[in-house]
Amino acid sequence: MKKMIFDHFGGTDTCSTPEEAEKAFSCTVNGVNSFWISDGQHPVLSILVKDELAYAILFPDEGSAGIQAYADEPPEGDSTVFYITPAEEIAIRNEYVISKPVAKQIMLEFVETQSLPDFLEWEEL
């Protein structure tokens, strides 16, 4: 794994091993966080976390609107509120809300390969 930068509510972590990446990904502030994960250039993986739920979107290049994961088992309801900053909310439709363990699998695949895993469906925006 090459060095990956995790920008999040708690600061910035530079990770060189999957174990360091898992530790950075476990950080939350009151159960929430917003991760921007890259090696300093594109692609960039963004993962929003709220308790045991998450939203994952990959930006393959600077001009891309992104590629988001479809949920295999979405939570009940229409949408889930996540935080893109500690004070700024965004509502994500639940068809794109995944579990935090699935988001962790996505993150680990990304830090190793800089690509998305194929165990989920993805939608280009």
C-alpha positions as semicolon CSV with decimal commas, in nm:
position;residue;x (nm);y (nm);z (nm)
1;M;0,000;0,000;0,000
2;K;0,131;0,344;-0,085
3;K;0,084;0,632;0,157
4;M;-0,275;0,748;0,172
5;I;-0,403;1,071;0,325
6;F;-0,719;1,064;0,535
7;D;-0,864;1,414;0,583
8;H;-1,146;1,410;0,836
9;F;-1,311;1,601;1,122
10;G;-1,028;1,505;1,360
11;G;-0,750;1,629;1,130
12;T;-0,528;1,456;0,876
13;D;-0,374;1,111;0,905
14;T;-0,115;0,971;0,666
15;C;-0,143;0,594;0,652
16;S;0,109;0,347;0,510
17;T;-0,052;0,018;0,617
18;P;-0,404;-0,124;0,614
19;E;-0,394;-0,125;0,995
20;E;-0,319;0,249;1,004
21;A;-0,600;0,306;0,752
22;E;-0,845;0,109;0,969
23;K;-0,742;0,311;1,275
24;A;-0,794;0,643;1,092
25;F;-1,129;0,522;0,956
26;S;-1,250;0,436;1,306
27;C;-1,229;0,802;1,417
28;T;-1,560;0,978;1,474
29;V;-1,680;1,294;1,643
30;N;-2,009;1,227;1,822
31;G;-2,058;0,924;1,597
32;V;-2,007;1,108;1,267
33;N;-1,723;1,185;1,029
34;S;-1,646;1,284;0,672
35;F;-1,342;1,119;0,515
36;W;-1,156;1,231;0,203
37;I;-0,907;0,957;0,116
38;S;-0,639;0,982;-0,152
39;D;-0,269;0,969;-0,219
40;G;-0,274;1,346;-0,272
41;Q;-0,424;1,333;-0,620
42;H;-0,723;1,171;-0,793
43;P;-0,892;0,934;-0,752
44;V;-1,042;1,051;-0,421
45;L;-1,276;0,838;-0,211
46;S;-1,522;1,023;0,011
47;I;-1,701;0,834;0,287
48;L;-1,954;0,993;0,519
49;V;-2,018;0,805;0,844
50;K;-2,303;0,832;1,091
51;D;-2,298;0,571;1,367
52;E;-2,316;0,235;1,182
53;L;-2,427;0,384;0,848
54;A;-2,217;0,528;0,566
55;Y;-2,223;0,681;0,218
56;A;-1,938;0,621;-0,028
57;I;-1,858;0,814;-0,346
58;L;-1,548;0,800;-0,563
59;F;-1,423;1,097;-0,765
60;P;-1,203;0,936;-1,034
61;D;-1,077;1,269;-1,169
62;E;-1,111;1,640;-1,101
63;G;-1,404;1,699;-1,336
64;S;-1,608;1,397;-1,231
65;A;-1,943;1,425;-1,051
66;G;-1,859;1,093;-0,885
67;I;-1,954;0,728;-0,868
68;Q;-2,168;0,629;-0,568
69;A;-2,237;0,288;-0,414
70;Y;-2,583;0,133;-0,417
71;A;-2,700;-0,021;-0,090
72;D;-2,761;-0,396;-0,087
73;E;-2,980;-0,358;0,223
74;P;-3,081;0,008;0,263
75;P;-3,206;0,133;0,600
76;E;-3,576;0,207;0,644
77;G;-3,707;0,547;0,544
78;D;-3,641;0,780;0,254
79;S;-3,308;0,934;0,355
80;T;-3,036;0,958;0,618
81;V;-2,872;1,281;0,733
82;F;-2,490;1,284;0,728
83;Y;-2,246;1,566;0,799
84;I;-2,006;1,703;0,536
85;T;-1,862;1,942;0,796
86;P;-1,923;1,927;1,172
87;A;-2,209;2,178;1,124
88;E;-2,327;2,118;0,765
89;E;-2,580;1,841;0,698
90;I;-2,663;1,656;0,380
91;A;-2,952;1,415;0,331
92;I;-2,864;1,104;0,130
93;R;-3,135;0,884;-0,022
94;N;-3,131;0,550;0,159
95;E;-3,085;0,352;-0,163
96;Y;-2,723;0,478;-0,143
97;V;-2,674;0,433;0,234
98;I;-2,456;0,135;0,321
99;S;-2,338;-0,012;0,649
100;K;-2,017;0,112;0,806
101;P;-1,858;-0,237;0,776
102;V;-1,927;-0,234;0,400
103;A;-1,777;0,116;0,379
104;K;-1,470;-0,015;0,561
105;Q;-1,434;-0,292;0,298
106;I;-1,461;-0,027;0,023
107;M;-1,197;0,186;0,196
108;L;-0,956;-0,107;0,238
109;E;-0,991;-0,205;-0,129
110;F;-0,937;0,156;-0,233
111;V;-0,621;0,210;-0,025
112;E;-0,470;-0,105;-0,175
113;T;-0,575;-0,062;-0,540
114;Q;-0,712;0,296;-0,582
115;S;-1,016;0,135;-0,740
116;L;-1,365;0,032;-0,633
117;P;-1,457;-0,320;-0,528
118;D;-1,700;-0,509;-0,749
119;F;-1,904;-0,670;-0,469
120;L;-2,145;-0,371;-0,488
121;E;-2,322;-0,193;-0,768
122;W;-2,203;0,159;-0,846
123;E;-2,380;0,449;-1,018
124;E;-2,200;0,722;-1,210
125;L;-2,346;1,068;-1,146
